[in-house]
Amino acid sequence: MSEATLLSSPDALVLVAQRGAVRTLTLNRPAALNSFTQDMHVELRAALDGAAADPAVRAVLITGAGRGFCAGQDLNDPGMAAGADGKPDIAAVIEANYRPLALRLQAMPVPVVCAVNGVAAGAGANFAFCCDIVLAARSASFIQAFAKIGLIPDCGGTWLLPRLVGRSRALALALTGDKLSAADAERFGLIWQVVDDADLPAQALALADKLAAMPSRALVATRQALDASQALSLADALALEARVQGELGRAHDFAEGVAAFQQKRPAVFKDR
């Protein structure tokens, strides 16, 4: 197995590394539980844009440095400075940072795996849920902390939570702000899988490697179709399936997949 190559400065707020076809992004403010700042958002969006634009990247893996994944917004960050009325302009912070972050993740041209290595609170939790597949260390936890400071879920939380766990559980999680264990998050359907803490890095990387070897274009089309179908009738979802299948059926990867199956050999997918 090849070594990872660090593509960023070792003291960057988001560490960027490449190993094979997997680009790993590590939130790197461990002393602050990787809470978001304006500067971190700038580096994170640049790292995601860089991965999206690089044809050598076929999967992205996101995790956190230290004992936490992401504690949400750093309330002491200068980006939270008061507006003209002397009060924080949180809407501006969301428009500038969290809305583009959630939309960037949803539009990534490759699958995104998230390895939650510790606490994921507030926007940090919803940031994780924006990713395609989420693994969590057994000691990790998830907290919709917004109600405790008089706010509502952001970073896509109002859209994601009811879709992931249903209205009843979404409301309970958001209204109480109670901590949810990784095991309960898996049981609720918020995340894909819980793994032992020591095994998380290797299992997350193995999953990213697996996805990187699969037909990226089809995986991304699957994400898009599943999201779109939530607002469609069955008839319209069937029409969407036919249109997307028609496009994919004319692509390289479908022909390669069929040929590899018939010839009993591993497929080499190239579409992205």
C-alpha positions in Angstrom: 0.0 0.0 0.0 1.4 3.4 -1.0 2.3 6.1 1.5 0.1 9.2 1.7 1.6 12.4 0.2 0.9 15.6 2.2 -0.3 18.3 -0.2 -0.7 21.1 2.4 1.5 22.8 5.0 1.7 20.6 8.2 0.2 23.5 10.2 -2.7 24.2 7.8 -6.2 24.4 9.3 -7.2 21.6 6.9 -4.5 19.0 6.2 -4.7 17.7 2.6 -3.1 14.3 1.7 -3.3 12.0 -1.2 -2.8 8.2 -1.2 -3.7 6.4 -4.4 -7.0 7.8 -5.7 -8.2 8.9 -2.2 -7.9 12.6 -1.1 -8.0 12.9 2.7 -9.0 16.2 4.3 -8.3 16.5 8.1 -9.7 19.3 10.1 -6.7 20.6 12.1 -7.6 22.7 15.1 -7.3 19.9 17.7 -7.0 22.2 20.7 -10.4 23.7 19.8 -12.0 20.3 18.9 -11.7 21.4 15.3 -14.4 24.1 15.7 -15.0 26.1 12.5 -13.5 29.5 11.9 -13.8 31.7 8.9 -10.2 30.8 8.0 -10.9 27.1 8.3 -13.9 27.4 6.0 -11.8 29.1 3.4 -9.2 26.3 3.5 -11.9 23.6 3.6 -13.8 24.9 0.6 -10.5 25.3 -1.3 -9.6 21.7 -0.4 -13.0 20.4 -1.6 -12.8 22.4 -4.8 -9.3 21.1 -5.4 -10.4 17.5 -4.9 -13.4 18.1 -7.2 -11.2 19.5 -10.0 -8.5 16.9 -9.8 -9.1 13.9 -12.1 -6.7 11.8 -10.0 -9.2 12.0 -7.1 -11.9 9.3 -7.1 -13.0 9.5 -3.4 -12.6 12.0 -0.6 -12.2 11.1 3.1 -12.9 13.7 5.8 -11.9 13.4 9.4 -10.6 15.4 12.4 -7.3 15.7 14.2 -7.0 14.9 17.9 -9.8 13.8 20.1 -12.7 15.5 18.4 -14.2 15.6 14.9 -15.7 19.1 14.9 -17.4 21.1 17.7 -19.3 23.3 15.3 -18.9 27.1 15.0 -16.2 28.7 17.1 -18.2 31.4 18.8 -15.0 33.4 19.6 -14.0 33.6 15.9 -13.7 37.1 14.5 -16.1 35.9 11.7 -18.8 36.1 14.4 -18.2 39.8 14.9 -21.2 42.0 15.5 -23.0 43.6 12.6 -24.1 47.3 12.3 -26.7 46.9 15.0 -24.1 45.6 17.5 -25.5 42.0 17.3 -24.0 39.0 15.6 -25.1 38.6 12.0 -25.4 34.8 12.0 -27.3 34.8 8.7 -24.3 36.3 7.0 -22.1 33.6 8.6 -24.4 30.9 7.2 -24.6 32.4 3.8 -20.9 32.9 3.6 -19.8 29.6 5.0 -22.3 26.8 5.9 -24.6 27.1 2.9 -21.8 26.8 0.3 -20.2 24.0 2.4 -23.3 21.9 2.4 -23.9 22.5 -1.3 -20.3 21.8 -2.2 -20.5 18.4 -0.5 -23.8 17.6 -2.3 -22.2 18.5 -5.6 -18.9 16.6 -5.2 -18.2 14.6 -8.4 -16.8 11.7 -6.3 -18.1 9.9 -3.2 -17.3 11.4 0.2 -16.6 9.3 3.3 -16.6 10.9 6.7 -14.7 9.3 9.7 -16.1 10.8 12.9 -13.3 10.3 15.4 -14.8 12.1 18.4 -17.5 14.6 19.3 -19.4 16.1 16.4 -21.5 19.0 17.7 -23.8 21.5 16.1 -22.7 22.3 12.5 -20.0 19.8 13.0 -22.6 17.0 13.2 -24.6 18.2 10.2 -21.4 18.7 8.2 -20.7 15.0 8.8 -24.2 14.0 7.8 -23.8 16.0 4.5 -21.2 13.4 3.5 -22.2 10.3 1.6 -21.2 7.5 4.0 -20.3 8.2 7.7 -18.3 5.9 9.9 -17.9 6.8 13.6 -15.5 5.7 16.3 -17.3 3.9 19.2 -16.4 6.7 21.5 -17.7 9.4 19.2 -20.9 11.3 19.9 -23.3 13.6 18.0 -25.1 16.7 19.5 -27.6 19.0 17.9 -26.4 21.8 20.3 -28.3 24.7 18.6 -31.3 24.9 21.0 -28.9 25.4 23.9 -27.9 28.7 22.6 -31.2 29.8 21.1 -30.7 28.7 17.5 -32.0 26.2 15.0 -30.0 23.4 13.2 -27.9 24.7 10.3 -25.4 23.4 7.8 -28.3 21.6 6.2 -29.6 20.1 9.5 -33.2 21.0 9.0 -33.2 19.2 5.6 -31.0 16.3 6.6 -32.4 15.2 10.0 -36.0 14.4 9.1 -34.8 12.6 6.0 -32.4 10.5 8.0 -34.4 9.7 11.1 -37.9 10.9 10.6 -39.8 13.9 12.0 -40.2 12.6 15.5 -36.6 11.7 16.2 -35.4 14.8 14.3 -37.5 17.1 16.5 -36.4 15.3 19.7 -32.7 15.6 18.8 -33.0 19.2 17.8 -35.2 20.4 20.7 -33.4 18.7 23.5 -29.8 19.0 22.3 -29.1 15.8 24.0 -25.9 13.9 23.3 -26.3 10.8 21.1 -23.8 8.0 21.2 -22.3 6.6 18.1 -24.1 3.4 18.7 -27.5 5.2 18.9 -26.6 7.3 15.9 -26.1 4.0 13.9 -29.3 2.6 15.3 -31.3 5.7 14.3 -29.9 5.6 10.8 -27.9 8.9 11.1 -24.7 7.1 10.2 -23.6 4.0 8.4 -21.5 2.1 10.9 -19.7 2.3 14.3 -16.2 0.8 14.5 -13.7 0.4 17.3 -11.7 3.6 17.9 -8.4 2.0 16.9 -9.9 0.6 13.7 -11.5 3.8 12.4 -8.7 5.2 10.3 -8.0 1.9 8.5 -11.6 1.0 8.0 -12.5 4.5 6.7 -9.6 4.4 4.3 -10.5 0.9 3.1 -14.0 2.1 2.4 -12.7 5.1 0.5 -10.4 2.9 -1.5 -13.3 0.6 -2.3 -15.4 3.5 -3.6 -12.4 4.9 -5.5 -12.2 1.7 -7.5 -15.9 1.8 -8.4 -17.7 3.8 -11.2 -17.5 7.3 -9.7 -20.0 8.8 -12.2 -22.6 6.2 -11.4 -22.1 6.5 -7.6 -22.6 10.3 -7.8 -25.6 9.9 -10.0 -27.0 7.5 -7.4 -26.6 10.2 -4.7 -28.3 12.8 -6.9 -31.2 10.5 -7.8 -31.8 9.5 -4.2 -31.9 13.1 -3.1 -34.0 14.2 -6.0 -36.5 11.4 -5.5 -37.5 12.7 -2.1 -39.5 15.4 -3.7 -40.9 13.3 -6.6 -43.9 11.1 -7.2 -43.2 7.5 -8.0 -44.0 8.2 -11.7 -41.6 11.1 -11.8 -38.9 9.1 -9.9 -39.3 6.3 -12.5 -38.9 8.8 -15.3 -35.7 10.2 -13.6 -34.4 6.6 -13.3 -34.9 6.0 -17.0 -33.2 9.3 -18.0 -30.2 8.7 -15.8 -29.9 5.1 -16.8 -30.0 6.1 -20.4 -27.1 8.5 -19.9 -25.0 6.0 -17.9 -25.8 3.2 -20.4 -23.9 5.2 -23.1 -20.9 5.8 -20.9 -17.6 4.0 -20.7 -18.1 2.5 -17.3 -21.2 0.6 -18.2 -19.5 -1.0 -21.2 -16.4 -1.7 -19.1 -18.5 -3.2 -16.3 -20.4 -5.5 -18.6 -17.2 -6.6 -20.4 -15.4 -7.3 -17.2 -18.3 -9.3 -15.9 -18.5 -11.4 -19.0 -14.7 -11.9 -19.2 -14.5 -12.6 -15.4 -11.9 -10.0 -14.7 -11.7 -6.8 -12.5 -13.3 -3.8 -14.1 -11.2 -0.6 -14.7 -13.6 2.3 -14.3 -12.6 5.7 -15.7 -15.7 7.9 -15.8 -15.9 10.8 -13.3 
